[in-house]
Amino acid sequence: MTTPAVRPDNKNWIFWLILGGFFIVSVYVLRSVLLPFVAGIVIGYLLDPLATRFERLKMGRTAATCLVLFLVAVILVPAVFALVGMIDEQLSQFINAVPGYMASLSKKLEPVIANLQDNIPGLSRDKIREYLQGNISNGLKLLGGVLRKLITSGYALFNILSLLLITPIVAFYMLRDWNNFIKKVDSLLPKAYKKEIEAQARAIDKIISSFIRGQLSVCVLLGTFYAVGLTLVGLDLGMLIGFIAGVISFIPYVGSIVGFISAMAIAFAQFDTWIPIAQVVGVFVVGQFIEGNFLTPKLVGDSVGLHPVWVMFALLAGGVLLGFLGLMIAVPTAAVIGVLVRFAIGKYKKSSLYKN
C-alpha cells in the first residue's frame, strides 16, 4: 500500500507570518545591543571563504579561523591607527586654515556684492556683506552641530567598548562554527519546502556575497584613488575627503556627490585660479569613469539583482529605523526581499490566476 504524500497545510503561512513579525519586533526592541553581534556575524560571513580555503590545505577549522583573524588584525589595526592619525592631522590643518578660507571667500564675494548693489540700488553693501557672512557663519555652525550630533550619537549607538570586546569574540565563534551553524539551520527546514528554501537561500547568498564583497573592494579602491588624486592636486583635506567619498560610495552616487561638493567648496575657498579647481573636477570625473566602466562591472557585476534605487531606499529606511545597525543589515534585507519577490512572481505566473 502506497503511503499518501504529505501535503503542507495551507494555514502554515500564519505561523510563518507570526514568527516573522516576532523577529522584526525583537530586532527593533533590541536594536541598541545588537550591533556588536551583527558586526561579528557579518565579519564571520565575509571571511568564511578564506577560512574554507585554508581548510582545503588540510588545516583544522579552529586553526584556520585563528589564522584568518590574525591576518585581518595585522592588516586592519595598523591601518586604523594610520587613518586616525591622518584624520587628526587633516582636521588640525583645516581648523587653522578656516580664517584664511573666510577671508578668501569674503574677497571673492565682493564682485557679487557689487553686482547686487548695482542691480538693486536700495541695498547697502555693508548689509549685503553682513547678510552673506552671517549665512556662511550660520552654515558653519549648522555643519558643526550636525558633526557633533553624528559624533555623540555615534558613540551612543556604536558603544565602542562593546564593539571592541564583543565583536571579535562573536566573529571568532561564527567563523569557526559557520558550517555547523548552516547544517543545523538546514536540518530545521520544513521538509515539504526544503528544496525551494535551499534554492532561494543560494540565490540570496550569491547576491549578498557578490554585492557586499565587491562593493567593499570598490569603496577601498575608489577612496584610495580620490584621496591620492586630491592630495596630488594640493587640495586641503584632500586625503580625508577622498577617503570619506570612497567609504560612502556603497550608497549609489551619494559618495561621489558628497565628495565632489565638499572638495569644490574647499577648492573655491583655497585656490585663486581656475586650473587647480578644474583639476579637482577632473579627479572626480576620472573616478566616476573608472568606477562605472571598470570597478563596478568587474567587482560587483550587473547580475546581483539589486537596483541602485532599491539599495538607496533600503539604506535610507534602515538608517532611519535602526541607525547604523539598519545600515549594516539594509543590503542583506533588500537582497532577501528581492529574491522572495521574484520567487513569488514566478509562482504567480505559473498559477491559474495568471494563466486564466
C-alpha positions in Angstrom: 0.0 0.0 0.0 1.4 3.4 -1.0 1.7 6.0 1.6 0.0 9.2 0.6 2.2 12.2 0.1 2.2 14.6 2.9 0.8 17.9 1.8 1.8 21.1 3.6 -1.0 22.7 5.5 -2.2 25.9 3.7 -2.5 27.5 7.1 1.2 27.3 7.8 1.7 30.7 6.4 0.0 32.1 9.6 2.7 30.5 11.7 5.5 32.0 9.5 3.8 35.4 9.5 3.7 35.4 13.3 7.3 34.2 13.5 8.5 36.8 11.0 6.6 39.6 12.9 8.1 38.5 16.2 11.6 38.5 14.7 11.1 42.1 13.3 9.8 43.4 16.6 12.6 41.7 18.5 15.2 43.3 16.2 13.6 46.7 16.7 13.4 46.4 20.5 16.9 45.1 20.9 18.5 47.4 18.3 20.7 49.2 20.8 22.5 46.0 21.8 22.6 44.0 18.6 25.3 46.0 16.8 28.4 44.1 18.0 26.7 40.7 17.4 25.5 41.7 13.9 29.0 43.0 13.2 30.5 39.8 14.3 28.1 37.7 12.2 28.9 39.9 9.1 32.7 39.5 9.7 32.3 35.8 10.0 30.2 35.6 6.8 32.7 37.7 4.8 35.7 35.8 6.0 34.2 32.3 5.6 35.5 31.7 2.1 39.1 32.5 3.2 38.8 30.1 6.2 37.4 27.4 3.8 40.4 27.8 1.6 42.8 27.2 4.5 40.7 24.2 5.4 41.3 22.7 2.0 45.1 22.9 2.8 44.5 20.3 5.5 44.2 22.9 8.2 41.7 22.5 11.1 38.8 24.9 11.2 39.9 26.4 14.5 43.4 26.9 13.3 42.1 28.4 10.0 39.9 30.7 12.0 42.7 31.9 14.2 45.0 32.4 11.2 42.4 34.4 9.2 41.5 36.7 12.2 45.3 37.2 12.9 45.9 38.2 9.3 43.0 40.6 9.4 44.2 42.1 12.7 47.7 42.5 11.3 46.4 44.5 8.4 43.5 46.3 10.0 44.9 47.6 13.3 47.9 49.5 11.7 45.5 50.8 9.0 43.1 52.1 11.7 45.9 53.8 13.6 47.3 55.4 10.5 43.8 56.5 9.5 43.1 58.1 12.9 46.4 60.0 12.7 45.7 61.2 9.2 42.2 62.4 10.1 43.6 64.2 13.2 46.3 65.9 11.1 43.9 66.9 8.4 41.3 68.3 10.8 44.0 70.3 12.6 45.2 71.8 9.3 41.6 72.6 8.3 40.8 74.4 11.6 44.0 76.5 11.2 43.1 77.3 7.6 39.4 78.4 8.3 40.2 82.1 8.9 42.1 82.2 5.6 39.1 80.5 3.9 36.8 83.1 5.3 39.0 85.9 4.1 39.3 84.4 0.7 35.6 83.9 0.4 34.9 87.4 1.5 37.3 88.7 -1.2 35.7 86.6 -3.9 32.2 87.7 -2.8 33.0 91.4 -3.3 32.1 91.3 -7.0 28.8 89.5 -6.2 28.0 92.2 -3.6 28.9 95.0 -6.0 26.7 93.4 -8.7 23.8 93.1 -6.3 24.2 96.7 -5.3 24.3 97.8 -8.9 21.1 95.9 -9.8 19.3 96.8 -6.5 20.4 100.4 -5.6 18.5 100.4 -2.4 20.7 97.7 -0.9 23.6 98.7 1.3 26.9 97.0 0.6 27.6 96.6 4.4 24.2 94.9 4.9 24.7 92.6 2.0 28.2 91.7 3.3 26.8 91.1 6.8 24.0 89.0 5.4 26.3 86.8 3.3 28.9 86.4 6.1 26.1 85.7 8.6 24.7 82.9 6.4 28.2 81.5 6.0 28.7 81.6 9.7 25.3 80.0 10.3 26.1 77.4 7.8 29.4 76.5 9.6 27.5 76.4 12.9 24.9 74.1 11.4 27.6 71.9 9.9 29.4 71.8 13.3 26.1 70.9 15.0 25.5 68.1 12.5 29.0 66.7 13.0 28.7 67.0 16.8 25.4 65.1 16.7 26.9 62.4 14.5 29.8 62.0 16.8 27.7 61.9 20.0 25.1 59.7 18.6 27.8 57.5 17.1 29.4 56.9 20.5 26.0 56.2 22.0 24.9 53.9 19.1 28.1 52.1 18.4 29.0 51.6 22.0 32.7 51.4 21.1 33.7 49.3 24.1 31.2 46.6 23.3 32.3 46.6 19.7 35.9 46.2 20.6 35.2 43.5 23.2 32.2 41.5 21.9 32.6 41.7 18.1 35.9 39.8 17.8 34.5 37.0 20.1 31.3 36.7 18.1 33.3 36.8 14.8 35.6 34.0 16.1 32.8 31.7 17.0 30.7 32.4 13.9 33.7 31.9 11.6 34.7 28.7 13.4 31.2 27.2 13.6 29.8 28.6 10.4 29.4 25.3 8.6 27.9 23.7 11.7 25.5 26.6 12.0 24.4 26.2 8.4 23.9 22.5 8.9 21.7 23.0 12.0 19.6 25.6 10.2 19.3 23.3 7.2 18.1 20.4 9.5 15.3 22.6 10.8 13.8 23.4 7.5 10.3 22.1 6.8 10.7 19.0 4.6 7.9 20.0 2.2 9.6 23.2 1.3 13.2 22.3 1.9 14.3 22.3 -1.8 12.7 25.6 -2.6 14.1 27.3 0.6 17.6 26.0 -0.2 17.3 27.3 -3.8 16.2 30.7 -2.6 18.9 30.7 0.1 21.6 30.0 -2.5 20.3 32.9 -4.6 20.3 35.2 -1.6 23.9 34.2 -0.7 25.0 34.8 -4.3 23.6 38.3 -4.3 24.8 39.3 -0.9 28.3 37.9 -1.4 28.7 39.4 -4.8 27.4 42.8 -3.8 29.0 43.2 -0.3 32.4 41.8 -1.1 32.5 43.5 -4.5 31.2 46.8 -3.1 33.8 46.8 -0.3 36.5 46.4 -2.9 35.1 49.3 -5.0 34.9 51.6 -1.9 38.5 50.9 -0.9 39.9 51.3 -4.5 37.8 54.4 -5.2 38.6 56.0 -1.9 42.3 55.4 -2.4 42.0 57.0 -5.9 40.1 60.1 -4.7 42.4 60.5 -1.7 45.6 60.3 -3.7 44.3 62.3 -6.6 43.0 65.2 -4.4 46.2 65.2 -2.4 48.4 65.4 -5.5 46.2 68.3 -6.7 47.1 70.1 -3.5 43.6 70.3 -2.0 43.5 70.8 1.7 41.7 67.9 3.4 42.1 66.0 0.1 43.1 62.8 1.8 40.1 63.0 4.2 37.5 64.0 1.6 38.7 61.3 -0.8 38.6 58.6 2.0 35.0 59.7 3.0 33.9 59.8 -0.6 35.1 56.3 -1.1 33.7 54.9 2.1 30.1 56.1 1.5 30.3 55.0 -2.2 28.4 51.9 -1.1 25.3 54.2 -1.3 24.9 54.7 -5.1 26.0 58.2 -6.3 26.0 59.6 -2.8 29.7 59.2 -2.1 30.8 60.9 -5.2 28.3 63.7 -4.9 29.2 64.4 -1.2 32.9 64.2 -2.0 32.6 66.5 -5.1 30.6 69.2 -3.3 32.9 69.2 -0.3 36.0 69.2 -2.5 34.7 72.1 -4.7 33.7 74.2 -1.6 37.2 73.9 -0.2 38.8 74.4 -3.6 36.8 77.5 -4.3 38.0 79.0 -1.0 41.6 77.8 -1.2 42.6 78.4 -4.8 42.8 81.8 -6.6 43.0 80.4 -10.1 40.7 78.0 -12.1 43.3 75.5 -13.0 43.5 73.6 -9.7 39.7 73.8 -9.4 39.4 72.2 -12.8 41.9 69.6 -11.6 39.7 68.7 -8.7 36.8 68.4 -11.1 38.9 66.1 -13.2 39.7 63.8 -10.3 36.0 63.1 -9.8 35.3 62.8 -13.5 38.0 60.2 -13.9 37.0 58.5 -10.7 33.4 58.1 -11.9 34.6 56.9 -15.3 36.8 54.2 -13.7 34.1 53.2 -11.2 31.3 53.0 -13.9 33.3 51.2 -16.6 35.8 49.1 -14.7 35.4 48.7 -10.9 31.7 48.1 -10.5 31.2 45.9 -13.6 34.3 43.8 -12.7 34.0 43.6 -8.9 30.2 43.8 -8.4 28.7 42.9 -11.7 25.3 43.5 -13.2 23.8 40.2 -12.2 23.4 40.7 -8.5 19.8 41.8 -8.9 20.0 44.9 -6.7 18.9 48.1 -8.5 20.6 51.2 -7.2 17.3 52.9 -6.3 16.3 49.8 -4.3 19.7 49.9 -2.5 19.3 53.6 -1.7 15.8 53.1 -0.4 16.9 50.2 1.8 19.8 52.1 3.2 17.7 55.1 4.0 14.9 53.1 5.6 17.4 51.0 7.6 19.2 54.1 8.8 16.0 55.9 9.8 14.5 52.8 11.6 17.6 51.2 13.2 20.5 53.7 12.8 23.9 52.2 12.0 22.6 48.7 12.7 20.0 49.3 10.0 22.7 50.4 7.5 24.5 47.1 8.2 21.5 44.9 7.5 19.9 47.0 4.8 21.5 45.4 1.8 21.1 41.7 3.0 17.4 42.5 3.8 17.0 44.1 0.4 18.5 41.0 -1.2 16.2 38.7 0.7 13.1 40.8 -0.2 14.2 40.9 -3.9 14.7 37.2 -4.1 11.4 36.4 -2.4 9.5 38.9 -4.6 11.0 37.3 -7.8 10.1 33.9 -6.4 6.5 35.0 -5.7 6.2 36.5 -9.2 7.5 33.2 -10.7 4.9 31.3 -8.7 2.2 33.7 -9.7 3.0 33.3 -13.4 2.7 29.6 -13.1 -0.7 29.8 -11.3 -4.1 29.5 -12.8 -4.8 33.1 -11.6 -2.3 34.4 -14.1 -2.9 32.0 -16.9 -6.7 32.4 -16.8 
